[in-house]
Amino acid sequence: GRQAADTTAELVKPNSPPVKLPEKAGEKSIARMDKIRNSKGPLPTADLRRELQVSMQKYAPVYRNADDLKKGKDVIVEIMKKYKDVGIKDRTMVWNTDLIETLELENLINQAAQEMYAAEARQESRGAHAHENFPDRDDKKWMKHTLSYLDSTYVEDAKVVLKYRAVIDQPLDKEMHHVPPAKRVY
């Protein structure tokens, strides 16, 4: 919080002009929403959401193993592709829960895919990630952040990309002392 405020104060000066947006900013988002609102695919949103839920519970539960996570990656890719086949019936623009649930599903698929890929790649147990094949922390190999994203704007066309960034293990200022990493013990 404080670091964000300090950075903002550095970058944004009082009475500075507003940022100019491109002339057609936001038009792709509106077009995407309209495409989904008018989609006539054979697959109801609720059915694909249920498939996603069951798959995540089966292949990426609290206690995970390598075989399930590997299989889960294939399953999640198929779910991503199926999003293009979702159809909704309500075409209105007011209180359209069908549209909202379909847009929410796209986000859920996005998050689930990244979680599945990142969990399968991380061959250790750390925090809430309990991996049965790798029950211990591995600070030598895994003291880093996983950065994940989709390589395309829309889930049905995308692949998950994983990158990594080193952990900043020293305080950014002198207000806090260094706290070394330690295994969680309950």
Secondary structure, DSSP 8 states (H G I E B T S, - for coil): -HHHHHHHHHH--TT-------TTTTHHHHHHHHHHHT-B-SEEHHHHHHHHHHHHHHHS-SEE-HHHHHHHHHHHHHHHHHGGGEE-S---SSS-HHHHHHHHHHHHHHHHHHHHHHHHH--S-BTTBEETTB-S--HHHH-EEEEEEESSSSGGG--EEEEEEE---S-SSTTS----------
